[in-house]
Structure formats: C-alpha cells, structure tokens
Amino acid sequence: MSALSTKKYPLSVSLLHWLVAIAIIGNLAIGWMLDDNMDLMSLHKSIGASVLILAVLRVLNKRIHRRALPPSINTKGSKQYLAEKAVHGLLYLSMLGIPVLGWLKTNAAGHAVSVFGLFDLPTLLEKNRALSPLFGDMHSAAAAGFAVLLGLHVSGALMHAVLKSENVLRRILPFSLAKETRR
C-alpha cells in the first residue's frame, strides 16, 4: 500500500465514523423488528435521535479536520472515484434525512420524540394524522435504500482489499491492528 493510501483519518473522525455506524446498523435491525415488537419503538426513536445528533457532530468534525483527511484512494475523475463520492454523499444525506423523517412522522402522529427519557426533541410539525403515514413510508423506504448504500460502502472497501490489495479499512480504524512498516 502506498504512503498516500496509508495516511490515517484523525482519531475524532474515526471514532465518530464507527460510533455512528454501530448506532445505524443497530437501529436498522431494531427498525426491521418493530413489526413484531412495538415495545422497541422508544429505543428506535432514541437511537435515531442520537444518530442525527452524532451525524451533525460528524459533519462538523469532518469539516474542521478537512485538511487532515487522507485523499481518496481512487483516481480523481475515475468511475470509482465518482461512485465513491456519490455513495458517501448519499450516506451523509441519509444519516441526516432518515432520522428527520422519523421525527416528522412521530410529530405528525401527535407524539414527541423522547431521547432515552432524558429530554424531548422540539416539535417540528403539529399533529397531522394524514401526513404521519406518508412520513412513515418515506422513512421506511429511505432506510431500505440506506441499507443498500451501506452494502455498497462495505463492498467498495472489500473490493479494494481483495482485488487491489489496498486495505483502506486500516485508514479509518481508530487504533492500528498491527504495526505499520515505514518505507
């Protein structure tokens, strides 16, 4: 792997990446279990609100550290580069948009979004039972699309590791798994 590709992400960027990833994957799983167990709804809403808060922090933190971020491993302007940028952009849009759609659905149903019982998010929309199912459908469809995007994101990393022998995962890990050799 070249020196260019081994440059690591700043620790705060890496930690927020993995914290948000764990929360999102967990909440996707909980969301899919809601049909069978509505007792999970308050947990789903709390994690969703946390994802939104962490995603905003992640965007701000990445902006602060933009000069310290490693460059793309893909050649600028290539199809792979454009696909990488499109997937990352859609991932960020989803991290912010899906929780907002859930929040709007909950408010339209006449409920507040409680965050682990500690505080409620402000009401974005007054009760409107006609809009609640629409926001719910949009939330569900976006979550399904997000799962596909996550698959593309992971597939891209695996493609680099397996087909190109470029372990891009090492760059985003908060701590090294093995000592890296200096050239």
GUVEXMI-579938 format. One line per 10 residues: for each residue x, y, z of N, C-alpha, C, CB. Coordinates in Angstrom, 2 decimals, decimal comma. Glycine has a CB too. Layout:
! residues N
X Y Z X Y Z X Y Z X Y Z | ...
***
This chain:
! residues 183
0,85 -1,17 0,00 0,00 0,00 0,00 0,90 1,23 0,00 -0,97 0,00 1,22 | 0,58 2,22 -0,80 1,40 3,42 -0,90 1,26 4,28 0,33 1,03 4,21 -2,14 | 2,23 5,20 0,50 2,17 6,12 1,64 0,91 6,96 1,57 3,42 7,03 1,67 | 0,51 7,31 0,35 -0,72 8,09 0,17 -1,92 7,37 0,74 -0,94 8,39 -1,31 | -2,00 6,08 0,51 -3,18 5,33 0,92 -3,14 4,91 2,39 -3,33 4,12 0,06 | -1,98 5,01 3,05 -1,89 4,59 4,45 -2,12 5,73 5,42 -0,54 3,95 4,72 | -2,24 6,96 4,94 -2,50 8,08 5,82 -3,82 7,83 6,55 -2,54 9,44 5,03 | -3,78 7,92 7,88 -4,96 7,61 8,68 -5,85 8,84 8,86 -4,55 7,06 10,05 | -7,11 8,56 9,11 -8,05 9,62 9,46 -7,75 10,09 10,87 -9,52 9,14 9,32 | -8,01 11,37 11,18 -7,85 11,83 12,56 -8,72 10,99 13,51 -8,22 13,33 12,69
-8,27 10,82 14,74 -8,95 9,95 15,70 -10,41 10,34 15,89 -8,22 9,98 17,03 | -10,71 11,63 16,00 -12,09 12,03 16,22 -12,98 11,67 15,02 -12,17 13,54 16,48 | -12,45 11,77 13,81 -13,21 11,41 12,61 -13,48 9,90 12,62 -12,44 11,82 11,31 | -12,45 9,13 12,96 -12,57 7,68 13,01 -13,56 7,23 14,08 -11,21 7,06 13,26 | -13,45 7,78 15,27 -14,34 7,39 16,36 -15,80 7,71 16,03 -13,94 8,08 17,66 | -16,05 8,90 15,49 -17,42 9,25 15,12 -17,93 8,36 13,99 -17,50 10,73 14,69 | -17,08 8,00 13,05 -17,48 7,09 11,96 -18,01 5,78 12,54 -16,28 6,80 11,01 | -17,24 5,17 13,44 -17,62 3,87 13,98 -18,78 3,95 14,96 -16,44 3,23 14,67 | -18,85 5,02 15,74 -19,97 5,20 16,67 -21,27 5,34 15,89 -19,74 6,43 17,57 | -21,27 6,16 14,86 -22,46 6,33 14,03 -22,79 5,03 13,30 -22,26 7,49 13,01
-21,78 4,34 12,78 -22,01 3,08 12,06 -22,68 2,05 12,96 -20,68 2,52 11,51 | -22,19 1,91 14,17 -22,78 0,93 15,11 -24,22 1,32 15,44 -21,93 0,85 16,41 | -24,45 2,61 15,69 -25,81 3,06 16,02 -26,76 2,83 14,84 -25,79 4,55 16,40 | -26,29 3,12 13,63 -27,15 2,96 12,45 -27,46 1,49 12,20 -26,47 3,57 11,21 | -26,46 0,65 12,23 -26,68 -0,78 11,97 -27,63 -1,36 13,03 -25,33 -1,56 11,96 | -27,40 -0,99 14,29 -28,29 -1,45 15,35 -29,71 -0,95 15,16 -27,78 -1,01 16,69 | -29,84 0,31 14,76 -31,18 0,87 14,60 -31,89 0,33 13,36 -31,11 2,39 14,53 | -31,14 0,01 12,31 -31,76 -0,65 11,16 -32,33 -2,00 11,59 -30,73 -0,84 10,00 | -31,57 -2,74 12,36 -32,05 -4,05 12,84 -33,27 -3,89 13,74 -30,93 -4,79 13,62 | -33,23 -2,92 14,64 -34,39 -2,68 15,52 -35,59 -2,25 14,69 -34,06 -1,60 16,58
-35,37 -1,39 13,71 -36,46 -0,92 12,85 -37,16 -2,06 12,14 -35,94 0,07 11,83 | -36,38 -3,04 11,68 -36,98 -4,17 10,99 -37,71 -5,11 11,95 -35,92 -4,94 10,23 | -37,40 -5,02 13,24 -38,09 -5,87 14,22 -39,35 -5,21 14,78 -37,14 -6,20 15,37 | -39,60 -3,95 14,43 -40,74 -3,23 15,01 -42,08 -3,87 14,70 -40,74 -1,80 14,51 | -42,22 -4,48 13,54 -43,50 -5,12 13,19 -43,87 -6,21 14,19 -43,43 -5,70 11,78 | -42,86 -6,88 14,71 -43,09 -7,98 15,65 -43,03 -7,56 17,11 -42,09 -9,07 15,40 | -42,44 -6,39 17,39 -42,24 -5,98 18,78 -42,25 -4,46 18,90 -40,92 -6,56 19,32 | -43,43 -3,88 19,02 -43,56 -2,42 19,12 -42,98 -1,86 20,42 -45,01 -2,02 19,00 | -42,64 -2,73 21,37 -42,01 -2,27 22,60 -40,64 -1,65 22,32 -41,87 -3,42 23,59 | -40,08 -1,94 21,16 -38,78 -1,41 20,78 -38,85 0,01 20,22 -38,14 -2,33 19,77
-40,07 0,53 20,03 -40,23 1,83 19,36 -39,50 2,96 20,08 -41,70 2,17 19,24 | -39,61 3,05 21,39 -38,95 4,15 22,10 -37,44 4,04 21,97 -39,36 4,16 23,58 | -36,90 2,82 21,98 -35,47 2,63 21,78 -35,08 3,04 20,36 -35,07 1,15 22,05 | -35,87 2,66 19,38 -35,62 3,01 17,98 -35,59 4,53 17,81 -36,70 2,39 17,06 | -36,55 5,22 18,41 -36,60 6,69 18,30 -35,41 7,33 19,00 -37,91 7,23 18,91 | -35,03 6,81 20,17 -33,90 7,37 20,91 -32,59 7,19 20,15 -33,79 6,72 22,28 | -32,39 6,01 19,59 -31,17 5,77 18,82 -31,19 6,61 17,55 -31,03 4,26 18,46 | -32,35 6,73 16,92 -32,47 7,56 15,72 -32,12 9,02 16,01 -33,88 7,47 15,16 | -32,62 9,55 17,12 -32,28 10,92 17,51 -30,78 11,04 17,79 -33,09 11,36 18,75 | -30,22 10,01 18,41 -28,78 10,01 18,68 -27,98 9,98 17,39 -28,40 8,83 19,56
-28,45 9,20 16,41 -27,78 9,16 15,11 -27,78 10,55 14,48 -28,46 8,14 14,17 | -28,91 11,23 14,55 -29,00 12,57 13,98 -28,01 13,52 14,65 -30,42 13,12 14,11 | -27,98 13,51 15,97 -27,07 14,38 16,72 -25,61 14,04 16,39 -27,32 14,25 18,25 | -25,29 12,75 16,41 -23,91 12,32 16,10 -23,53 12,61 14,65 -23,76 10,82 16,39 | -24,49 12,48 13,73 -24,21 12,76 12,32 -23,90 14,25 12,12 -25,41 12,34 11,43 | -24,64 15,12 12,81 -24,35 16,56 12,73 -22,95 16,82 13,29 -25,42 17,39 13,52 | -22,63 16,22 14,43 -21,29 16,36 15,00 -20,23 15,82 14,04 -21,19 15,63 16,36 | -20,55 14,72 13,38 -19,61 14,11 12,44 -19,34 15,03 11,26 -20,15 12,77 11,95 | -20,38 15,64 10,71 -20,21 16,56 9,59 -19,36 17,75 10,02 -21,58 17,04 9,06 | -19,67 18,32 11,18 -18,91 19,47 11,68 -17,46 19,09 11,95 -19,54 20,03 12,95
-17,24 17,95 12,58 -15,89 17,49 12,90 -15,08 17,22 11,63 -15,95 16,23 13,77 | -15,72 16,62 10,64 -15,02 16,33 9,39 -14,65 17,64 8,68 -15,90 15,45 8,47 | -15,52 18,61 8,80 -15,24 19,93 8,20 -14,05 20,58 8,90 -16,49 20,86 8,30 | -13,99 20,48 10,21 -12,89 21,05 10,98 -11,56 20,40 10,59 -13,15 20,88 12,50 | -11,58 19,10 10,36 -10,37 18,34 10,08 -10,15 18,08 8,59 -10,41 17,02 10,81 | -10,84 18,82 7,73 -10,81 18,53 6,29 -9,40 18,50 5,71 -11,62 19,55 5,55 | -8,47 19,30 6,22 -7,11 19,31 5,67 -6,29 18,11 6,13 -6,40 20,60 6,07 | -6,74 17,43 7,19 -6,01 16,27 7,71 -6,57 14,95 7,19 -6,06 16,27 9,23 | -7,62 15,00 6,37 -8,23 13,78 5,86 -7,37 13,19 4,74 -9,66 14,05 5,35 | -7,24 11,86 4,73 -6,49 11,26 3,62 -7,25 11,43 2,31 -6,22 9,77 3,90
-6,52 11,55 1,21 -7,20 11,67 -0,08 -7,82 10,34 -0,48 -6,21 12,14 -1,18 | -8,71 10,40 -1,43 -9,33 9,19 -1,96 -8,26 8,27 -2,53 -10,39 9,53 -3,03 | -8,47 7,00 -2,40 -7,56 6,02 -2,98 -7,84 5,85 -4,47 -7,67 4,66 -2,26 | -9,03 6,28 -4,89 -9,42 6,19 -6,30 -8,88 7,39 -7,07 -10,96 6,11 -6,44 | -8,57 7,18 -8,34 -8,06 8,24 -9,19 -9,16 9,27 -9,42 -7,56 7,67 -10,54 | -8,80 10,53 -9,16 -9,78 11,62 -9,30 -10,35 11,62 -10,72 -9,11 13,00 -8,98 | -11,69 11,69 -10,80 -12,38 11,71 -12,08 -12,73 10,34 -12,63 -11,54 12,43 -13,07 | -12,19 9,26 -12,02 -12,50 7,91 -12,49 -13,92 7,52 -12,08 -11,48 6,88 -11,92 | -14,43 6,46 -12,70 -15,77 5,97 -12,34 -15,82 5,57 -10,87 -16,16 4,77 -13,23 | -14,75 4,93 -10,39 -14,70 4,51 -8,99 -14,73 5,73 -8,06 -13,43 3,65 -8,72
-14,01 6,77 -8,43 -13,97 8,00 -7,64 -15,36 8,63 -7,58 -12,95 9,00 -8,22 | -16,00 8,73 -8,74 -17,34 9,32 -8,80 -18,35 8,48 -8,01 -17,80 9,46 -10,26 | -18,24 7,14 -8,11 -19,13 6,26 -7,34 -18,88 6,43 -5,85 -18,92 4,78 -7,75 | -17,61 6,50 -5,45 -17,26 6,71 -4,04 -17,88 8,00 -3,52 -15,73 6,74 -3,86 | -17,72 9,08 -4,26 -18,24 10,38 -3,83 -19,76 10,37 -3,77 -17,75 11,50 -4,77 | -20,40 9,72 -4,75 -21,87 9,65 -4,76 -22,38 8,84 -3,57 -22,37 9,02 -6,09 | -21,77 7,69 -3,31 -22,20 6,85 -2,19 -21,99 7,58 -0,88 -21,45 5,51 -2,18 | -20,81 8,20 -0,70 -20,57 8,94 0,54 -21,56 10,09 0,72 -19,14 9,48 0,56 | -21,84 10,82 -0,36 -22,81 11,91 -0,27 -24,19 11,42 0,12 -22,89 12,64 -1,58 | -24,62 10,31 -0,49 -25,93 9,75 -0,16 -25,96 9,17 1,26 -26,30 8,66 -1,18
-24,83 8,62 1,72 -24,76 8,13 3,10 -24,96 9,29 4,08 -23,39 7,43 3,37 | -24,29 10,41 3,84 -24,44 11,56 4,72 -25,86 12,12 4,66 -23,43 12,66 4,36 | -26,41 12,22 3,47 -27,79 12,69 3,32 -28,74 11,78 4,09 -28,19 12,74 1,83 | -28,52 10,48 4,01 -29,36 9,51 4,72 -29,20 9,60 6,23 -29,04 8,11 4,25 | -27,95 9,75 6,69 -27,70 9,86 8,14 -28,46 11,03 8,75 -26,20 10,01 8,42 | -28,61 12,08 7,97 -29,32 13,26 8,45 -30,82 13,19 8,14 -28,72 14,52 7,83 | -31,16 12,73 6,94 -32,55 12,76 6,48 -33,46 11,71 7,08 -32,58 12,62 5,02 | -32,96 10,49 7,25 -33,81 9,42 7,77 -34,28 9,71 9,20 -33,06 8,08 7,74 | -33,40 10,14 10,10 -33,91 10,49 11,44 -34,91 11,65 11,41 -32,74 10,85 12,35 | -34,68 12,63 10,53 -35,63 13,75 10,44 -36,99 13,27 9,95 -35,08 14,85 9,49
-37,00 12,35 8,98 -38,29 11,79 8,52 -38,99 11,04 9,64 -38,06 10,84 7,31 | -38,25 10,28 10,44 -38,85 9,59 11,60 -39,39 10,57 12,61 -37,82 8,69 12,26 | -38,67 11,65 12,84 -39,07 12,71 13,77 -40,37 13,35 13,28 -37,95 13,79 13,92 | -40,41 13,68 11,97 -41,63 14,28 11,40 -42,81 13,31 11,49 -41,39 14,68 9,92 | -42,58 12,03 11,23 -43,64 11,02 11,32 -44,19 10,96 12,73 -43,12 9,63 10,89 | -43,30 10,96 13,71 -43,71 10,89 15,12 -44,49 12,13 15,52 -42,47 10,72 16,04 | -43,98 13,31 15,15 -44,70 14,55 15,46 -46,06 14,60 14,78 -43,86 15,76 15,04 | -46,14 14,19 13,51 -47,41 14,20 12,78 -48,41 13,24 13,42 -47,19 13,83 11,31 | -47,92 12,20 14,08 -48,81 11,26 14,78 -49,25 11,83 16,13 -48,11 9,91 14,98 | -48,71 12,99 16,49 -49,12 13,64 17,73 -48,23 13,30 18,93 -50,53 13,28 18,05
-47,03 12,82 18,67 -46,14 12,42 19,76 -44,83 13,20 19,71 -45,86 10,91 19,69 | -44,20 13,30 20,86 -42,87 13,89 20,94 -41,83 12,78 20,75 -42,66 14,62 22,30 | -40,63 13,16 20,37 -39,52 12,21 20,27 -38,70 12,36 21,55 -38,65 12,44 18,98 | -38,78 11,35 22,40 -38,02 11,33 23,63 -36,67 10,66 23,36 -38,80 10,59 24,76 | -35,62 11,24 23,92 -34,28 10,69 23,75 -33,89 10,00 25,05 -33,25 11,80 23,36 | -34,09 8,68 25,09 -33,79 7,84 26,25 -34,46 8,36 27,53 -32,28 7,75 26,45 | -35,59 9,05 27,39 -36,31 9,56 28,54 -35,63 10,75 29,21 -36,48 8,48 29,53 | -34,54 11,24 28,63 -33,78 12,35 29,23 -34,33 13,71 28,81 -32,32 12,26 28,83 | -34,74 13,83 27,56 -35,30 15,08 27,04 -36,06 14,75 25,76 -34,17 16,14 26,76 | -36,94 15,67 25,38 -37,70 15,53 24,13 -37,13 16,47 23,09 -39,21 15,82 24,36
-37,10 16,01 21,86 -36,72 16,89 20,76 -37,85 17,90 20,54 -36,43 16,08 19,45 | -37,52 19,08 20,04 -38,58 20,05 19,76 -39,56 19,51 18,72 -37,98 21,38 19,27 | -40,77 19,99 18,76 -41,79 19,58 17,79 -41,56 20,33 16,48 -43,23 19,84 18,34 | -41,38 19,57 15,40 -41,17 20,17 14,08 -42,48 20,41 13,35 -40,27 19,29 13,25 | -43,49 19,60 13,71 -44,75 19,60 12,98 -45,87 19,30 13,95 -44,73 18,56 11,81 | -46,93 20,08 13,87 -48,09 19,81 14,71 -48,78 18,52 14,24 -49,08 21,00 14,68 | -49,60 17,99 15,11 -50,31 16,74 14,80 -51,05 16,85 13,47 -51,29 16,38 15,94 | -50,82 15,86 12,62 -51,45 15,82 11,31 -51,50 14,36 10,89 -50,68 16,70 10,26 | -52,55 13,68 11,29 -52,66 12,23 11,06 -52,60 11,85 9,59 -53,97 11,71 11,66 | -52,92 12,76 8,69 -52,85 12,46 7,26 -51,40 12,38 6,79 -53,61 13,52 6,44
-50,50 13,18 7,38 -49,10 13,20 6,96 -48,26 12,11 7,63 -48,50 14,54 7,25 | -48,68 11,65 8,78 -47,89 10,67 9,53 -47,56 9,41 8,71 -48,62 10,28 10,80 | -48,54 8,78 8,06 -48,20 7,59 7,26 -47,27 7,90 6,09 -49,48 6,94 6,74 | -47,44 9,08 5,48 -46,57 9,48 4,38 -45,12 9,58 4,84 -47,03 10,82 3,78 | -44,90 10,28 5,97 -43,54 10,38 6,52 -43,03 9,00 6,95 -43,52 11,35 7,71 | -43,91 8,16 7,47 -43,51 6,81 7,86 -43,07 5,99 6,67 -44,65 6,12 8,57 | -43,81 6,08 5,57 -43,43 5,35 4,35 -42,11 5,88 3,79 -44,54 5,47 3,29 | -41,94 7,19 3,81 -40,69 7,78 3,32 -39,51 7,35 4,20 -40,80 9,33 3,30 | -39,74 7,33 5,51 -38,71 6,90 6,47 -38,31 5,45 6,20 -39,23 7,05 7,93 | -39,28 4,58 6,02 -39,01 3,16 5,77 -38,30 2,94 4,44 -40,31 2,36 5,79
-38,76 3,61 3,39 -38,14 3,46 2,07 -36,71 3,98 2,08 -38,96 4,21 1,00 | -36,50 5,11 2,74 -35,14 5,66 2,82 -34,23 4,74 3,62 -35,16 7,07 3,46 | -34,75 4,12 4,67 -33,94 3,19 5,47 -33,55 1,97 4,64 -34,72 2,75 6,72 | -34,46 1,47 3,81 -34,14 0,34 2,93 -33,07 0,74 1,92 -35,41 -0,17 2,20 | -33,20 1,93 1,36 -32,18 2,43 0,44 -30,84 2,62 1,13 -32,63 3,75 -0,17 | -30,91 3,05 2,38 -29,68 3,25 3,16 -28,96 1,93 3,39 -30,01 3,91 4,51 | -29,72 0,87 3,63 -29,11 -0,46 3,80 -28,36 -0,86 2,53 -30,20 -1,52 4,15 | -28,92 -0,55 1,37 -28,24 -0,83 0,10 -26,95 -0,01 0,00 -29,18 -0,52 -1,10 | -27,03 1,27 0,36 -25,84 2,12 0,33 -24,75 1,59 1,25 -26,21 3,56 0,73 | -25,15 1,14 2,44 -24,17 0,56 3,36 -23,50 -0,66 2,73 -24,85 0,17 4,70
-24,29 -1,47 2,03 -23,73 -2,62 1,33 -22,73 -2,20 0,27 -24,84 -3,44 0,69 | -23,04 -1,15 -0,47 -22,11 -0,64 -1,48 -20,83 -0,11 -0,84 -22,77 0,46 -2,32 | -20,98 0,58 0,28 -19,84 1,15 1,01 -18,90 0,03 1,48 -20,33 1,98 2,21 | -19,46 -0,99 2,09 -18,66 -2,12 2,59 -18,08 -2,89 1,40 -19,53 -3,06 3,48 | -18,86 -3,08 0,34 -18,36 -3,78 -0,85 -17,18 -3,05 -1,48 -19,48 -3,94 -1,88 | -17,25 -1,73 -1,49 -16,14 -0,94 -2,03 -14,87 -1,15 -1,23 -16,51 0,54 -2,04 | -14,99 -1,16 0,09 -13,81 -1,40 0,94 -13,27 -2,81 0,71 -14,17 -1,20 2,43 | -14,17 -3,78 0,61 -13,73 -5,17 0,36 -13,10 -5,32 -1,02 -14,92 -6,13 0,50 | -13,64 -4,63 -2,00 -13,09 -4,67 -3,35 -11,65 -4,17 -3,35 -13,95 -3,83 -4,32 | -11,41 -3,07 -2,64 -10,05 -2,55 -2,54 -9,13 -3,54 -1,83 -10,05 -1,20 -1,80
-9,62 -4,18 -0,80 -8,80 -5,12 -0,03 -8,51 -6,39 -0,82 -9,48 -5,48 1,29 | -9,52 -6,96 -1,47 -9,38 -8,26 -2,12 -8,81 -8,14 -3,53 -10,73 -8,97 -2,16 | -9,40 -7,27 -4,34 -8,99 -7,20 -5,74 -7,75 -6,33 -5,97 -10,13 -6,66 -6,57 | -7,56 -5,34 -5,13 -6,45 -4,41 -5,37 -5,38 -4,46 -4,28 -6,99 -3,00 -5,47 | -5,57 -5,30 -3,28 -4,64 -5,40 -2,14 -4,37 -4,05 -1,49 -3,31 -6,01 -2,61 | -5,42 -3,24 -1,37 -5,34 -1,94 -0,71 -6,26 -1,98 0,49 -5,73 -0,76 -1,69 | -5,70 -2,06 1,68 -6,52 -2,18 2,87 -6,94 -0,79 3,36 -5,77 -2,94 3,99 | -7,99 -0,25 2,75 -8,46 1,07 3,13 -9,10 1,07 4,53 -9,47 1,59 2,10 | -9,50 -0,10 4,99 -10,09 -0,19 6,32 -9,11 0,29 7,39 -10,51 -1,63 6,62 | -7,84 0,00 7,21 -6,81 0,41 8,18 -6,82 1,92 8,40 -5,42 -0,05 7,72
-7,16 2,68 7,36 -7,13 4,15 7,46 -8,21 4,68 8,40 -7,31 4,76 6,08 | -9,35 4,01 8,49 -10,48 4,52 9,27 -10,57 3,87 10,65 -11,77 4,29 8,52 | -9,79 2,84 10,90 -9,79 2,23 12,23 -9,20 3,21 13,24 -9,00 0,90 12,24 | -9,82 3,34 14,42 -9,30 4,30 15,39 -7,94 3,92 15,95 -10,28 4,46 16,53 | -7,65 2,63 15,97 -6,39 2,15 16,51 -5,85 1,10 15,56 -6,55 1,59 17,96 | -4,56 1,08 15,37 -3,95 0,11 14,45 -4,10 -1,30 14,98 -2,48 0,44 14,23 | -4,36 -2,23 14,08 -4,43 -3,64 14,43 -3,04 -4,26 14,46 -5,33 -4,40 13,44 | -2,16 -3,75 13,64 -0,79 -4,24 13,59 0,12 -3,07 13,30 -0,63 -5,36 12,51 | 1,38 -3,24 13,65 2,35 -2,19 13,37 2,50 -2,01 11,87 3,71 -2,52 14,01 | 2,49 -0,77 11,44 2,68 -0,49 10,02 4,16 -0,26 9,80 1,85 0,73 9,56
4,65 -0,73 8,66 6,06 -0,54 8,35 6,24 0,81 7,67 6,60 -1,68 7,46 | 7,32 1,47 8,00 7,64 2,77 7,36 8,58 2,50 6,20 8,31 3,77 8,39 | 8,36 3,18 5,11 9,23 2,99 3,93 10,05 4,22 3,72 8,42 2,67 2,68
***
